[in-house]
Amino acid sequence: MRRIIAGDDSPEPEPAKGKPPELCQGCSHRTVFEALRDLNCIVAGDIGCYTLGVLPPFSAMDTCVCMGASIGVGLGMRHVLPEAEARRVVSVIGDSTFVYSGLTGLAEMVYNPPPTGHLVLILDNGTTAMTGQQEHPGTGRSLDHSPTHQLDFAGIGQAMGVQSVVLVDGSDKSVSLEERIATQLARMRRRCSSCASPVCWQRRRSGSTRRRRLASVSANAPHCQKSSTNAYGAAPPRTRNRVRFTLTTDRNGGPRIRHQTGHR
């Protein structure tokens, strides 16, 4: 406007050259994508500032659909790809996105595990970095920064049945994240890793848990019946509890429910 008022019609100087977006220098997530790039992983990504891992110099993200989709997409690829390719698949999700819509994907990973297992990296930088450093249930602070309950991602993974949880501090230079990821990818177990600055969490869990479903119509029934098969037609256990309910009448003609228990 000043140039117009002053009658200055000389050519305008060229604007400074811009640069493509990239992860900030010093960002704790950079080492994660460096490792995924060098390991030639197939990365199912998610929504967050770490989505910039798709761009150079990393180019280490192959899918990005919507918030929370990384785990489900990664599991799908693990199920359908040939074994050699399936073992390269890793799901990457941020801490706030994991709280928002990643828990259901984790439940699916435990409920319907692929034959090659799966590895999930939760990039936990303790904030919602992409949209302005907002708090979320994993930070331990409410929106007004007052203290509140903090979700324990490792505890959640253990409670949901993840077989192995390992915590790795990204500031610890003595730990090679690339070696840890490579080791986990080589194992045929379900894995869940969280990268908090970055942090990887995994805990080994021995044995298997049989799913049970209640066979009674009463929440207070003293016995429950184990499912004869799981969702994939697994053979029933040799011995299981059996509950039978019989509707009768009492001396006054009122309804009465009787139950019997046994084994078969």
N, C-alpha and C positions, 0 to 999 in steps of 0.2 A: 504494500500500500504506500509506503514511503517513497518507493521508486516511482510509482505512478504519479503521486502528487508532485514529486520533484522533476517529472518529465524525463526520468532516466530510462532510456530504452536500450541500454547496453546488454549484451548477453549475460544471463545469470550464471553464476559459477556452478560447476557440476557438483551434485551432492556427494557426500562421502560414500564410498562403496560399502555395501552391507556385507554380511556374511550369513551363511545358513545357520539355523539353530543347532545347538549341540549341548550335550551334558556339560554343566559348569565345570571349570577346572577345580580340582579338589573335591568334586562330588564323590561321595562314598560309593555310588553305584558304578562308577567308571571301571573299577577293578572287576566287578561282576561281569560286565559285558566284554571286557578284554578277555576274561577266561572263557566265556561262552563262544566268543569269536575264534579264539585259538584252538578250542576243542571241536570246532565245526559242529556245534550243536544245532538242532532244529528247535527254535525258540518260539513258544506260544506266549505272546506278550499281552499286556493289559494297559489300562488307561492310567496315565500319570506322567510326571516329568520324565520318568525312566523310559517312556515310549520313544524318547529321542535316541535310544540305543539302536533304533532301526537305521539311523543315518551314519555316515562316515564320522569318525574313523573306525567305528565298530561294525556297523551293518550286521548286527547280531539279533535281529528280531524278524520272524517270518510271518506271524499273524497278529492282528490286533482288531478285535471285533467290538467288544463293549465291556463295561465294567464287570469284572468277575469272570469273564469268559475264558481267561487263560488256562485255568485248571481243566475245565470241561473240554476245551479244544485240544489241549495236550493229551488228555486221556483218550479222546477219540482217535488221535493219530497213533497213540500207543497201541490201541486195539487193532487198527486196520493196516498199519504199515508192516512190511517184512521185519523180522526180528532185528536184523542188523541196523535198519533205519530207525526202528522204534526205540532202540536203546539210546539214540541221540536226542530224543525229545525231552525238553525241559520246559516247565511252566514258570513264568516270572510274573509276580504280582506284588504291588506295594502294600504297605501296612494299612493305610486308610481304605484302599480298595478291597483288601482282604476282609476287613471288618464290614464293609458295605455289602459285598456280595460274593465273597470268596469262601465262606464257610460251607455253603452247600456243595461247592466243588470238592472241598476236602472230604466231606461226607461221602460223596460219590466215589472218590479215590479209594476209600477204605471199604466201602460196600461192594464195589464192582471193580476190583483191582485188575489191571491188565496183566497178561502173563509175564511181561518183562518188568513189572513194577512201574514206579513213576517217581520223578523228582520235581518238587515244587520249591521255588526260591521266593521267599517273602522278603522283599527289600524294605526293611524297616528303618526309616530315618527319623522316626519319632514325630512326624508332623504330616500335614497335608500340603506338600510343597507346591504342587502344580497350581493350586487356586489361591494361594496367599498365606500359607503357614497356619491354617486353622487346626484346632485340636480335634481329636477323634477318640473313641473309646479305648484306644491302645496307648494313649499318651499319659493317662492318669490325671488329666486336667480337663475341666469343662470349658465351654466357649468363653466364659469370663475369667479363665485362668485359675479358678479356685480348684483346690484338690478334690479328686473324686476317685472312684474305683478304676483301676487300670487292668485291662484284659491281659492275661498271660498267654501269649501265643503258643509257647511251648506246652503249657498246661492244657490248652485247648487241643493241641495235636495229640497229646498223650491220652486225654479223655476220650477223644473220638476214635482212637485205635490205631494211630500211626505207629508203625513198628519201631521207628528209630528217629530220635530227635537230637540234634547236635547244635550247640551254640558256638559261633565263631565271631570274634570281634574283628571288624575290618581294619581297625587301627593297629592290630597286632601284626607287624611285618614278618614275624617268625612263622606265620601260618600261610601256606600257599593255598589260596582259594581254588585255583585251577586243579591242583592235585586232589583236593577234597572232592570237588565235583566229579572229576574223572573216576575216582574210587567209587563214589556212590552210583554213577551210571553203569558201572560194571557189575553191580550186584542185583540179583533178582529179588528185590524186596521193595515194598512200598516205602517211600521216603517223603519226608516233608522238611524242607529247609527254610529257614527264615534269615534274611540278611538284614540285620539291624546295624547299620553303619559300616559295612553290611554284617549281618549275623546269620549263621546257618544253624538251625537246630534240628537235632535228630536224637532219638533215644531208642536203643534196641529193646525189643519186647519179645519174649520167648513164648512159645505155645500159641494156640489158636483159641478164639472165642466163638462158641456156638451161639447163634441167634435163637432167641426164644420168643414165642408169642403166647399171650394168655389165651386159654381155652375156656375160661369161665365167663359168666355174665356178671360176676360181682367183683368189684374192685378189691374187696376184702377176702376173696377166696384164698384159702391157705395153700393151695397147690396150683401149679401151672403146667400146661402141656407143652413139651418141646415140639418145634416144627419137625414134621417127618422128613421134609426136604427143604433145601434152601432155594433161592430164586433160580438156580441153575441146575436143579435136579440132582443135587448131591445125595448120596445114599444116607438113609436114616441111621441114627445111632442104634446099637444093639439093644440097649435098654433105655426106656424113657418113661416118665411119669404119665399116667393116664387119669383123667378126671371125667367122671360121668355125673350129670345132674338129672334128678328125677323129680317131677312135679307131682306131689301127693296132697292129701288133705289131712288136717289135724282132727282131733276129737270133736271139735266144734264145727267142722265142715269148712274151715278156712284153708286158704292155700298154704302149702308148705314145700320148701325146696330142700331136697336131700342130695348130698354128693357122696360119691365113693371114689377112693383113690386106689391105684394099683400099679403094677409094672407089666410091661410086655416087650 
